[in-house]
């Protein structure tokens, strides 16, 4: 058959269904049709979603306002800033929040006081106190990505910041303060544009190594902008070209060694944005998955000794189902269909869907965006932070997607898009399907700003997962989970003895009756952010967990049986 005819047929069919693109095949076209229908079927606006989010930003006491340092010169770092982290920095059992900030760029002039990051201590009752100064996190650099982990195994959580300009490692002193140990530890990265970062144990030796993604080969002197229909606009990443990432091996004495070349990580340059480290092929070691902007994603396969090979194409995670490289932003990991396989969700640019990749075993993945309905609402948005989380505790993972365009004047040449946008909430309805409930999920989903990083944790210790969103050039959004259901839950808190202290990289299985779920402990995930170090499992109406298995990095396994619900369960490695 004439290839031109096939292309014209494909164009005719896809033009009416949100612009599905790709290779003409029955399966692909069926997926496009199903996904398009799932995305446009009307939802009953008067029927409340089982997930409800309340905007509690105003009463929280948080005064942070993000800056991207923009002056009209359109430096590429402006539109990708910034991520955030949720973690318990002082060990009081409450999750705190670290917001990352930009800094003035040339053309802005002097700004007093200088913008800085903001660490907010959780005081309980949805009240937060700014403890940035007393904690010693007052650096005023240009911050993009963050990860958290106990790199020295001394019992508290340390912070690594991946920046435009020098990076920083802050050691937690255990008394509510931090010390800058970047130079002493040897983890500084020079003139670069940072992205996501992750602590992980690459060689199962019990201490945390450090992966640092880089975005583009950009400096202020290289800055370019473009004109779209007579209006100034930011250029894309390929104008500057990709950059290689960096891998540091932990020497076990408070210092690190750059092993980027000998590990294989420096072999391929990319445009890294979001990063997550996970054992995607279930061979017992931790691999690295990097979302690249405007090119193929990377999957760095670990051979178990800390040597890596890039296998994105072979895994199915490099491209979408049509063989197209996405403008990938955030990368998230979780088992959305409870089949025991890790799945990956990646956010993308406008005129692309956010992609859901389903694990099918043996380290292979299928793009199920359309057949699952996971692309609903995303096609005409620029999406950033993402979370595969069970917000209603019914035993399956829902999807939260943070949205906002990166062109602040997009309305001047595209009246279908806007710089500020509402975020998206997709409820997992079971059996591998999602429904867009954004309009029915409470006033928290009505907030219309330009979001970037997003984090998800139980901020009020009431047993459900709340959300925090960093918004470009504005105040953040705190969303309290007020879901009305009385479903049960359990949270697993690994404590490593021979493995790293927080069990980063541990693979956890939970079985409760007919429900079987898996999760892993991550440091760094989503869009340049960090959250969820204590894995959360919704249980529905089940009142007993039959079995918990923790498979530690290094091969050891702990098993607990007949565990009560609605509690945090610490598990010590034995």
DRENTORLO-920098 format. One record per residue (C-alpha): x, y, z; residue number from 1. Coordinates in steps of 0.2 Angstrom, whole numbers, plus 5000, padded with zeros to 4 digits. Layout:
REM DRENTORLO-920098
[marmi [X, Y, Z], NUM],
...
//
This chain:
REM DRENTORLO-920098
[marmi [5000, 5000, 5000], 1],
[marmi [5006, 5018, 4996], 2],
[marmi [5014, 5025, 5012], 3],
[marmi [5008, 5042, 5008], 4],
[marmi [4990, 5036, 5008], 5],
[marmi [4993, 5028, 5025], 6],
[marmi [4999, 5044, 5032], 7],
[marmi [4985, 5054, 5025], 8],
[marmi [4973, 5041, 5033], 9],
[marmi [4982, 5042, 5050], 10],
[marmi [4981, 5061, 5049], 11],
[marmi [4962, 5061, 5046], 12],
[marmi [4959, 5048, 5060], 13],
[marmi [4970, 5057, 5073], 14],
[marmi [4965, 5075, 5069], 15],
[marmi [4948, 5072, 5078], 16],
[marmi [4955, 5064, 5093], 17],
[marmi [4967, 5076, 5101], 18],
[marmi [4981, 5074, 5089], 19],
[marmi [4986, 5056, 5092], 20],
[marmi [5002, 5053, 5082], 21],
[marmi [5013, 5039, 5077], 22],
[marmi [5015, 5023, 5068], 23],
[marmi [4999, 5017, 5059], 24],
[marmi [4994, 5001, 5067], 25],
[marmi [4977, 4994, 5073], 26],
[marmi [4984, 4994, 5091], 27],
[marmi [4991, 5011, 5091], 28],
[marmi [4975, 5018, 5083], 29],
[marmi [4964, 5009, 5095], 30],
[marmi [4974, 5016, 5110], 31],
[marmi [4973, 5033, 5103], 32],
[marmi [4954, 5032, 5101], 33],
[marmi [4951, 5024, 5118], 34],
[marmi [4963, 5038, 5126], 35],
[marmi [4954, 5052, 5117], 36],
[marmi [4937, 5046, 5122], 37],
[marmi [4943, 5043, 5140], 38],
[marmi [4949, 5061, 5140], 39],
[marmi [4934, 5070, 5134], 40],
[marmi [4919, 5060, 5141], 41],
[marmi [4910, 5072, 5153], 42],
[marmi [4911, 5069, 5171], 43],
[marmi [4896, 5073, 5183], 44],
[marmi [4901, 5089, 5190], 45],
[marmi [4889, 5087, 5205], 46],
[marmi [4896, 5071, 5211], 47],
[marmi [4910, 5073, 5222], 48],
[marmi [4926, 5063, 5219], 49],
[marmi [4932, 5051, 5233], 50],
[marmi [4948, 5062, 5234], 51],
[marmi [4946, 5079, 5241], 52],
[marmi [4959, 5092, 5243], 53],
[marmi [4957, 5108, 5253], 54],
[marmi [4969, 5124, 5249], 55],
[marmi [4976, 5128, 5267], 56],
[marmi [4990, 5139, 5261], 57],
[marmi [4984, 5155, 5269], 58],
[marmi [4982, 5148, 5286], 59],
[marmi [4999, 5138, 5286], 60],
[marmi [5010, 5153, 5290], 61],
[marmi [5021, 5150, 5275], 62],
[marmi [5026, 5166, 5267], 63],
[marmi [5038, 5160, 5254], 64],
[marmi [5037, 5167, 5237], 65],
[marmi [5047, 5159, 5222], 66],
[marmi [5058, 5170, 5211], 67],
[marmi [5065, 5164, 5194], 68],
[marmi [5076, 5179, 5193], 69],
[marmi [5069, 5185, 5176], 70],
[marmi [5073, 5201, 5169], 71],
[marmi [5066, 5199, 5151], 72],
[marmi [5082, 5192, 5144], 73],
[marmi [5074, 5175, 5145], 74],
[marmi [5088, 5164, 5152], 75],
[marmi [5083, 5146, 5150], 76],
[marmi [5086, 5142, 5169], 77],
[marmi [5071, 5154, 5173], 78],
[marmi [5057, 5143, 5166], 79],
[marmi [5063, 5126, 5174], 80],
[marmi [5065, 5133, 5192], 81],
[marmi [5062, 5125, 5205], 82],
[marmi [5059, 5109, 5215], 83],
[marmi [5056, 5106, 5233], 84],
[marmi [5058, 5093, 5247], 85],
[marmi [5047, 5086, 5261], 86],
[marmi [5056, 5077, 5275], 87],
[marmi [5058, 5076, 5294], 88],
[marmi [5074, 5086, 5296], 89],
[marmi [5073, 5087, 5315], 90],
[marmi [5067, 5069, 5319], 91],
[marmi [5051, 5075, 5328], 92],
[marmi [5040, 5064, 5318], 93],
[marmi [5032, 5078, 5308], 94],
[marmi [5036, 5081, 5289], 95],
[marmi [5044, 5098, 5286], 96],
[marmi [5045, 5107, 5269], 97],
[marmi [5061, 5114, 5260], 98],
[marmi [5056, 5126, 5246], 99],
[marmi [5070, 5130, 5233], 100],
[marmi [5072, 5147, 5226], 101],
[marmi [5080, 5155, 5211], 102],
[marmi [5091, 5171, 5212], 103],
[marmi [5092, 5187, 5202], 104],
[marmi [5100, 5186, 5185], 105],
[marmi [5108, 5199, 5175], 106],
[marmi [5097, 5213, 5171], 107],
[marmi [5087, 5213, 5187], 108],
[marmi [5098, 5224, 5197], 109],
[marmi [5101, 5223, 5216], 110],
[marmi [5088, 5214, 5226], 111],
[marmi [5087, 5216, 5245], 112],
[marmi [5085, 5205, 5254], 113],
[marmi [5092, 5192, 5242], 114],
[marmi [5080, 5178, 5238], 115],
[marmi [5084, 5162, 5247], 116],
[marmi [5078, 5144, 5250], 117],
[marmi [5065, 5142, 5264], 118],
[marmi [5065, 5128, 5277], 119],
[marmi [5048, 5127, 5286], 120],
[marmi [5047, 5117, 5302], 121],
[marmi [5030, 5108, 5304], 122],
[marmi [5023, 5113, 5321], 123],
[marmi [5007, 5102, 5319], 124],
[marmi [4990, 5108, 5316], 125],
[marmi [4994, 5114, 5298], 126],
[marmi [5006, 5128, 5306], 127],
[marmi [5023, 5130, 5299], 128],
[marmi [5038, 5141, 5305], 129],
[marmi [5052, 5148, 5295], 130],
[marmi [5068, 5141, 5302], 131],
[marmi [5079, 5144, 5287], 132],
[marmi [5091, 5155, 5296], 133],
[marmi [5093, 5145, 5312], 134],
[marmi [5095, 5129, 5302], 135],
[marmi [5109, 5137, 5292], 136],
[marmi [5102, 5135, 5275], 137],
[marmi [5103, 5153, 5270], 138],
[marmi [5113, 5151, 5254], 139],
[marmi [5106, 5163, 5240], 140],
[marmi [5112, 5153, 5225], 141],
[marmi [5101, 5148, 5210], 142],
[marmi [5093, 5132, 5216], 143],
[marmi [5084, 5119, 5204], 144],
[marmi [5084, 5101, 5211], 145],
[marmi [5086, 5093, 5228], 146],
[marmi [5087, 5076, 5236], 147],
[marmi [5088, 5070, 5254], 148],
[marmi [5097, 5056, 5262], 149],
[marmi [5108, 5051, 5277], 150],
[marmi [5125, 5050, 5267], 151],
[marmi [5135, 5048, 5283], 152],
[marmi [5123, 5035, 5292], 153],
[marmi [5123, 5046, 5308], 154],
[marmi [5104, 5045, 5310], 155],
[marmi [5098, 5061, 5302], 156],
[marmi [5094, 5067, 5285], 157],
[marmi [5106, 5077, 5275], 158],
[marmi [5102, 5089, 5260], 159],
[marmi [5110, 5090, 5242], 160],
[marmi [5105, 5105, 5231], 161],
[marmi [5108, 5104, 5212], 162],
[marmi [5109, 5122, 5206], 163],
[marmi [5113, 5133, 5191], 164],
[marmi [5130, 5137, 5197], 165],
[marmi [5139, 5128, 5212], 166],
[marmi [5130, 5114, 5220], 167],
[marmi [5129, 5111, 5239], 168],
[marmi [5129, 5097, 5251], 169],
[marmi [5123, 5101, 5269], 170],
[marmi [5126, 5089, 5283], 171],
[marmi [5113, 5088, 5296], 172],
[marmi [5121, 5091, 5313], 173],
[marmi [5107, 5082, 5323], 174],
[marmi [5102, 5098, 5332], 175],
[marmi [5091, 5107, 5320], 176],
[marmi [5106, 5114, 5310], 177],
[marmi [5115, 5110, 5295], 178],
[marmi [5134, 5113, 5290], 179],
[marmi [5140, 5116, 5272], 180],
[marmi [5152, 5101, 5269], 181],
[marmi [5152, 5103, 5250], 182],
[marmi [5171, 5106, 5248], 183],
[marmi [5176, 5093, 5262], 184],
[marmi [5165, 5080, 5254], 185],
[marmi [5171, 5083, 5236], 186],
[marmi [5153, 5084, 5228], 187],
[marmi [5154, 5102, 5221], 188],
[marmi [5149, 5103, 5203], 189],
[marmi [5155, 5119, 5194], 190],
[marmi [5147, 5129, 5180], 191],
[marmi [5132, 5120, 5175], 192],
[marmi [5113, 5119, 5175], 193],
[marmi [5107, 5107, 5188], 194],
[marmi [5092, 5096, 5187], 195],
[marmi [5086, 5081, 5198], 196],
[marmi [5097, 5072, 5210], 197],
[marmi [5096, 5056, 5219], 198],
[marmi [5105, 5047, 5233], 199],
[marmi [5107, 5028, 5230], 200],
[marmi [5118, 5014, 5235], 201],
[marmi [5126, 5009, 5218], 202],
[marmi [5136, 4994, 5225], 203],
[marmi [5127, 4988, 5240], 204],
[marmi [5141, 4993, 5252], 205],
[marmi [5129, 5001, 5264], 206],
[marmi [5132, 5019, 5261], 207],
[marmi [5124, 5031, 5249], 208],
[marmi [5132, 5037, 5233], 209],
[marmi [5125, 5052, 5223], 210],
[marmi [5119, 5054, 5206], 211],
[marmi [5118, 5072, 5199], 212],
[marmi [5108, 5076, 5183], 213],
[marmi [5113, 5090, 5172], 214],
[marmi [5101, 5099, 5160], 215],
[marmi [5110, 5109, 5146], 216],
[marmi [5127, 5116, 5141], 217],
[marmi [5122, 5134, 5145], 218],
[marmi [5131, 5149, 5153], 219],
[marmi [5125, 5167, 5154], 220],
[marmi [5137, 5171, 5140], 221],
[marmi [5128, 5159, 5128], 222],
[marmi [5111, 5166, 5131], 223],
[marmi [5099, 5166, 5116], 224],
[marmi [5081, 5170, 5114], 225],
[marmi [5069, 5169, 5100], 226],
[marmi [5054, 5177, 5092], 227],
[marmi [5037, 5169, 5090], 228],
[marmi [5024, 5179, 5079], 229],
[marmi [5033, 5194, 5084], 230],
[marmi [5034, 5190, 5103], 231],
[marmi [5050, 5186, 5113], 232],
[marmi [5051, 5168, 5119], 233],
[marmi [5062, 5156, 5128], 234],
[marmi [5073, 5144, 5117], 235],
[marmi [5072, 5125, 5118], 236],
[marmi [5086, 5115, 5126], 237],
[marmi [5094, 5109, 5110], 238],
[marmi [5100, 5127, 5106], 239],
[marmi [5113, 5124, 5120], 240],
[marmi [5115, 5105, 5118], 241],
[marmi [5114, 5091, 5131], 242],
[marmi [5126, 5089, 5146], 243],
[marmi [5133, 5074, 5154], 244],
[marmi [5127, 5069, 5172], 245],
[marmi [5139, 5066, 5187], 246],
[marmi [5140, 5051, 5198], 247],
[marmi [5149, 5052, 5215], 248],
[marmi [5154, 5036, 5225], 249],
[marmi [5153, 5037, 5243], 250],
[marmi [5170, 5033, 5251], 251],
[marmi [5163, 5029, 5268], 252],
[marmi [5173, 5042, 5277], 253],
[marmi [5162, 5058, 5273], 254],
[marmi [5170, 5060, 5256], 255],
[marmi [5165, 5056, 5238], 256],
[marmi [5175, 5052, 5222], 257],
[marmi [5169, 5057, 5205], 258],
[marmi [5167, 5041, 5195], 259],
[marmi [5157, 5047, 5181], 260],
[marmi [5169, 5041, 5168], 261],
[marmi [5173, 5024, 5174], 262],
[marmi [5155, 5020, 5179], 263],
[marmi [5149, 5024, 5162], 264],
[marmi [5138, 5038, 5167], 265],
[marmi [5148, 5051, 5157], 266],
[marmi [5146, 5041, 5141], 267],
[marmi [5130, 5049, 5135], 268],
[marmi [5125, 5068, 5137], 269],
[marmi [5107, 5071, 5140], 270],
[marmi [5095, 5085, 5145], 271],
[marmi [5091, 5078, 5162], 272],
[marmi [5076, 5085, 5171], 273],
[marmi [5067, 5073, 5183], 274],
[marmi [5076, 5058, 5190], 275],
[marmi [5071, 5043, 5200], 276],
[marmi [5082, 5028, 5205], 277],
[marmi [5074, 5011, 5206], 278],
[marmi [5077, 4993, 5202], 279],
[marmi [5067, 4993, 5186], 280],
[marmi [5072, 4976, 5181], 281],
[marmi [5071, 4967, 5198], 282],
[marmi [5088, 4960, 5198], 283],
[marmi [5092, 4966, 5215], 284],
[marmi [5102, 4982, 5212], 285],
[marmi [5097, 5000, 5210], 286],
[marmi [5096, 5008, 5192], 287],
[marmi [5094, 5026, 5187], 288],
[marmi [5080, 5033, 5176], 289],
[marmi [5082, 5050, 5169], 290],
[marmi [5069, 5060, 5160], 291],
[marmi [5077, 5070, 5146], 292],
[marmi [5069, 5085, 5138], 293],
[marmi [5066, 5085, 5119], 294],
[marmi [5076, 5068, 5117], 295],
[marmi [5076, 5050, 5122], 296],
[marmi [5075, 5046, 5141], 297],
[marmi [5089, 5037, 5148], 298],
[marmi [5089, 5021, 5158], 299],
[marmi [5105, 5017, 5166], 300],
[marmi [5106, 4999, 5170], 301],
[marmi [5117, 4994, 5185], 302],
[marmi [5127, 4978, 5184], 303],
[marmi [5127, 4977, 5203], 304],
[marmi [5145, 4984, 5205], 305],
[marmi [5141, 5002, 5201], 306],
[marmi [5145, 5001, 5182], 307],
[marmi [5131, 5007, 5171], 308],
[marmi [5125, 5004, 5153], 309],
[marmi [5112, 5015, 5145], 310],
[marmi [5097, 5004, 5139], 311],
[marmi [5082, 5016, 5137], 312],
[marmi [5078, 5010, 5120], 313],
[marmi [5078, 4992, 5124], 314],
[marmi [5067, 4994, 5140], 315],
[marmi [5054, 5004, 5131], 316],
[marmi [5056, 5020, 5142], 317],
[marmi [5066, 5030, 5130], 318],
[marmi [5051, 5035, 5119], 319],
[marmi [5032, 5035, 5118], 320],
[marmi [5022, 5022, 5109], 321],
[marmi [5024, 5031, 5093], 322],
[marmi [5043, 5031, 5094], 323],
[marmi [5044, 5050, 5098], 324],
[marmi [5055, 5058, 5111], 325],
[marmi [5045, 5068, 5123], 326],
[marmi [5049, 5084, 5132], 327],
[marmi [5050, 5074, 5148], 328],
[marmi [5049, 5084, 5165], 329],
[marmi [5045, 5074, 5180], 330],
[marmi [5049, 5055, 5182], 331],
[marmi [5039, 5045, 5195], 332],
[marmi [5038, 5027, 5200], 333],
[marmi [5025, 5015, 5207], 334],
[marmi [5014, 5000, 5203], 335],
[marmi [4998, 5008, 5197], 336],
[marmi [4989, 4991, 5193], 337],
[marmi [4995, 4981, 5208], 338],
[marmi [5003, 4967, 5197], 339],
[marmi [5019, 4967, 5206], 340],
[marmi [5029, 4977, 5193], 341],
[marmi [5035, 4994, 5195], 342],
[marmi [5028, 5007, 5182], 343],
[marmi [5034, 5024, 5177], 344],
[marmi [5025, 5040, 5174], 345],
[marmi [5033, 5055, 5165], 346],
[marmi [5026, 5072, 5162], 347],
[marmi [5029, 5081, 5146], 348],
[marmi [5027, 5097, 5136], 349],
[marmi [5012, 5105, 5127], 350],
[marmi [5005, 5095, 5113], 351],
[marmi [5011, 5079, 5121], 352],
[marmi [5003, 5068, 5133], 353],
[marmi [5010, 5064, 5150], 354],
[marmi [5016, 5046, 5148], 355],
[marmi [5012, 5031, 5159], 356],
[marmi [5023, 5016, 5156], 357],
[marmi [5017, 4999, 5162], 358],
[marmi [5030, 4986, 5168], 359],
[marmi [5028, 4970, 5159], 360],
[marmi [5042, 4960, 5167], 361],
[marmi [5061, 4957, 5163], 362],
[marmi [5064, 4976, 5163], 363],
[marmi [5052, 4980, 5148], 364],
[marmi [5038, 4993, 5148], 365],
[marmi [5023, 4997, 5137], 366],
[marmi [5016, 5014, 5134], 367],
[marmi [4998, 5012, 5141], 368],
[marmi [4994, 5031, 5142], 369],
[marmi [4978, 5030, 5131], 370],
[marmi [4972, 5013, 5136], 371],
[marmi [4973, 5017, 5154], 372],
[marmi [4966, 5035, 5153], 373],
[marmi [4981, 5042, 5161], 374],
[marmi [4984, 5055, 5148], 375],
[marmi [4967, 5063, 5151], 376],
[marmi [4968, 5082, 5152], 377],
[marmi [4987, 5083, 5149], 378],
[marmi [4988, 5085, 5130], 379],
[marmi [4987, 5104, 5130], 380],
[marmi [4997, 5107, 5146], 381],
[marmi [5015, 5109, 5151], 382],
[marmi [5017, 5097, 5165], 383],
[marmi [5030, 5096, 5179], 384],
[marmi [5029, 5088, 5196], 385],
[marmi [5020, 5071, 5197], 386],
[marmi [5015, 5059, 5210], 387],
[marmi [5009, 5041, 5209], 388],
[marmi [5000, 5040, 5226], 389],
[marmi [4985, 5032, 5234], 390],
[marmi [4976, 5048, 5240], 391],
[marmi [4960, 5039, 5245], 392],
[marmi [4968, 5024, 5253], 393],
[marmi [4958, 5012, 5242], 394],
[marmi [4972, 5001, 5238], 395],
[marmi [4978, 5008, 5221], 396],
[marmi [4988, 5023, 5216], 397],
[marmi [4981, 5039, 5209], 398],
[marmi [4990, 5052, 5199], 399],
[marmi [4993, 5071, 5203], 400],
[marmi [5001, 5081, 5189], 401],
[marmi [5007, 5099, 5192], 402],
[marmi [5004, 5110, 5177], 403],
[marmi [5009, 5127, 5170], 404],
[marmi [5017, 5134, 5154], 405],
[marmi [5035, 5139, 5153], 406],
[marmi [5032, 5153, 5141], 407],
[marmi [5025, 5167, 5152], 408],
[marmi [5017, 5176, 5137], 409],
[marmi [5011, 5161, 5128], 410],
[marmi [4993, 5169, 5126], 411],
[marmi [5001, 5181, 5114], 412],
[marmi [5003, 5167, 5101], 413],
[marmi [4992, 5153, 5107], 414],
[marmi [4975, 5156, 5114], 415],
[marmi [4973, 5138, 5119], 416],
[marmi [4986, 5138, 5132], 417],
[marmi [4991, 5149, 5147], 418],
[marmi [5005, 5152, 5158], 419],
[marmi [4995, 5148, 5174], 420],
[marmi [4985, 5132, 5174], 421],
[marmi [4975, 5121, 5185], 422],
[marmi [4983, 5105, 5191], 423],
[marmi [4976, 5088, 5186], 424],
[marmi [4970, 5074, 5198], 425],
[marmi [4967, 5057, 5190], 426],
[marmi [4958, 5044, 5201], 427],
[marmi [4963, 5026, 5199], 428],
[marmi [4946, 5017, 5197], 429],
[marmi [4954, 5000, 5197], 430],
[marmi [4958, 4987, 5184], 431],
[marmi [4971, 4999, 5177], 432],
[marmi [4960, 5014, 5172], 433],
[marmi [4960, 5032, 5177], 434],
[marmi [4947, 5045, 5177], 435],
[marmi [4950, 5064, 5178], 436],
[marmi [4941, 5070, 5194], 437],
[marmi [4950, 5087, 5195], 438],
[marmi [4934, 5097, 5194], 439],
[marmi [4926, 5087, 5208], 440],
[marmi [4940, 5085, 5220], 441],
[marmi [4939, 5101, 5231], 442],
[marmi [4944, 5119, 5230], 443],
[marmi [4962, 5114, 5231], 444],
[marmi [4961, 5109, 5213], 445],
[marmi [4954, 5126, 5208], 446],
[marmi [4971, 5135, 5211], 447],
[marmi [4977, 5142, 5195], 448],
[marmi [4996, 5146, 5195], 449],
[marmi [5011, 5140, 5185], 450],
[marmi [5017, 5125, 5195], 451],
[marmi [5034, 5117, 5195], 452],
[marmi [5039, 5104, 5208], 453],
[marmi [5027, 5094, 5218], 454],
[marmi [5029, 5083, 5234], 455],
[marmi [5017, 5072, 5243], 456],
[marmi [5018, 5066, 5261], 457],
[marmi [5006, 5065, 5276], 458],
[marmi [5009, 5083, 5283], 459],
[marmi [4996, 5081, 5298], 460],
[marmi [4999, 5063, 5302], 461],
[marmi [4981, 5058, 5300], 462],
[marmi [4984, 5043, 5288], 463],
[marmi [4982, 5051, 5271], 464],
[marmi [4994, 5059, 5259], 465],
[marmi [4993, 5078, 5257], 466],
[marmi [5002, 5089, 5243], 467],
[marmi [5013, 5103, 5242], 468],
[marmi [5016, 5112, 5225], 469],
[marmi [5030, 5125, 5221], 470],
[marmi [5023, 5138, 5209], 471],
[marmi [5034, 5149, 5198], 472],
[marmi [5035, 5167, 5203], 473],
[marmi [5022, 5165, 5216], 474],
[marmi [5018, 5158, 5233], 475],
[marmi [5017, 5139, 5235], 476],
[marmi [5001, 5129, 5237], 477],
[marmi [4997, 5117, 5252], 478],
[marmi [4983, 5105, 5249], 479],
[marmi [4976, 5096, 5264], 480],
[marmi [4969, 5079, 5260], 481],
[marmi [4951, 5079, 5266], 482],
[marmi [4945, 5063, 5257], 483],
[marmi [4929, 5058, 5266], 484],
[marmi [4932, 5039, 5265], 485],
[marmi [4937, 5029, 5281], 486],
[marmi [4949, 5017, 5272], 487],
[marmi [4964, 5010, 5281], 488],
[marmi [4982, 5012, 5278], 489],
[marmi [4999, 5007, 5283], 490],
[marmi [5016, 5015, 5281], 491],
[marmi [5033, 5006, 5281], 492],
[marmi [5048, 5014, 5289], 493],
[marmi [5064, 5004, 5285], 494],
[marmi [5079, 5006, 5296], 495],
[marmi [5095, 4999, 5289], 496],
[marmi [5109, 4991, 5299], 497],
[marmi [5120, 4984, 5286], 498],
[marmi [5111, 4994, 5272], 499],
[marmi [5110, 5013, 5272], 500],
[marmi [5100, 5019, 5287], 501],
[marmi [5084, 5024, 5279], 502],
[marmi [5083, 5009, 5267], 503],
[marmi [5084, 5019, 5251], 504],
[marmi [5083, 5007, 5237], 505],
[marmi [5073, 4994, 5248], 506],
[marmi [5059, 4984, 5239], 507],
[marmi [5044, 4982, 5249], 508],
[marmi [5029, 4970, 5247], 509],
[marmi [5013, 4971, 5256], 510],
[marmi [4999, 4958, 5256], 511],
[marmi [4982, 4961, 5264], 512],
[marmi [4969, 4948, 5259], 513],
[marmi [4967, 4949, 5240], 514],
[marmi [4977, 4965, 5239], 515],
[marmi [4995, 4964, 5235], 516],
[marmi [5006, 4980, 5233], 517],
[marmi [5024, 4984, 5230], 518],
[marmi [5034, 5000, 5232], 519],
[marmi [5052, 5006, 5234], 520],
[marmi [5061, 5019, 5245], 521],
[marmi [5067, 5033, 5234], 522],
[marmi [5078, 5048, 5237], 523],
[marmi [5074, 5061, 5224], 524],
[marmi [5059, 5059, 5212], 525],
[marmi [5046, 5068, 5202], 526],
[marmi [5051, 5085, 5195], 527],
[marmi [5068, 5090, 5203], 528],
[marmi [5060, 5086, 5220], 529],
[marmi [5061, 5074, 5235], 530],
[marmi [5046, 5066, 5245], 531],
[marmi [5039, 5050, 5252], 532],
[marmi [5054, 5042, 5261], 533],
[marmi [5042, 5031, 5271], 534],
[marmi [5031, 5022, 5258], 535],
[marmi [5012, 5023, 5261], 536],
[marmi [5000, 5009, 5256], 537],
[marmi [4981, 5012, 5256], 538],
[marmi [4971, 4996, 5261], 539],
[marmi [4953, 5000, 5258], 540],
[marmi [4942, 4991, 5271], 541],
[marmi [4955, 4978, 5275], 542],
[marmi [4959, 4978, 5294], 543],
[marmi [4974, 4966, 5294], 544],
[marmi [4990, 4965, 5284], 545],
[marmi [4995, 4947, 5281], 546],
[marmi [5013, 4949, 5276], 547],
[marmi [5026, 4963, 5274], 548],
[marmi [5042, 4959, 5265], 549],
[marmi [5057, 4971, 5265], 550],
[marmi [5070, 4966, 5252], 551],
[marmi [5086, 4977, 5256], 552],
[marmi [5099, 4982, 5244], 553],
[marmi [5112, 4969, 5247], 554],
[marmi [5100, 4954, 5246], 555],
[marmi [5094, 4952, 5264], 556],
[marmi [5075, 4950, 5267], 557],
[marmi [5064, 4954, 5283], 558],
[marmi [5047, 4947, 5284], 559],
[marmi [5033, 4952, 5296], 560],
[marmi [5016, 4944, 5297], 561],
[marmi [4999, 4948, 5304], 562],
[marmi [5002, 4967, 5306], 563],
[marmi [4989, 4979, 5312], 564],
[marmi [4983, 4994, 5301], 565],
[marmi [4982, 5013, 5302], 566],
[marmi [5000, 5014, 5309], 567],
[marmi [5018, 5017, 5304], 568],
[marmi [5028, 5001, 5305], 569],
[marmi [5047, 5003, 5308], 570],
[marmi [5056, 4988, 5302], 571],
[marmi [5074, 4985, 5307], 572],
[marmi [5086, 4976, 5295], 573],
[marmi [5091, 4959, 5302], 574],
//
